[in-house]
Amino acid sequence: MLYGEQNEQQIISKLITKLIKGEIVSVSNDVYSTPMNSDDVADFVYRWITDCKDYLGQVIHLSSDTYLSLFDIIKLAKEKFNIKGELNEVNSSFFTSSENKPLYGRLKSNKVDLINFNSSFEKYLISYRVR
């Protein structure tokens, strides 16, 4: 699951924005992922090109070091921002959807160092506060 300054249309940014506006937000507690900041992805690609790393023909699963539910991610943002908006923890079956979505999306990176989620998410939240 991607988040970052360039990902304002992604779910993490949308949910944080709703909380800041004081809206009631219901978030799934059973949709898990290894969340990645898009800036970290761009940085990896830049380093790959400039350092001439030879990953051609290989599958690279770039991943953070943390496995969280979507609810846990938004709760963390709410706590760090001290947002007063109401956050409700729900099961994914609470939402109606025309398509099946995976609940436990997880990537394991064995080719590169894992991205530290806590420091990356902290930078994202600081940049979010400035906007």
PyMOL commands that set and color helices and strands:
alter all, ss='L'
color gray80, all
select helices_A, chain A and resi 11-20+38-50+70-81+92-94+117-130
alter helices_A, ss='H'
color red, helices_A
select strands_A, chain A and resi 2-3+25-28+32-33+36-37+68-69+87-90
alter strands_A, ss='S'
color yellow, strands_A
deselect
rebuild
show_as cartoon
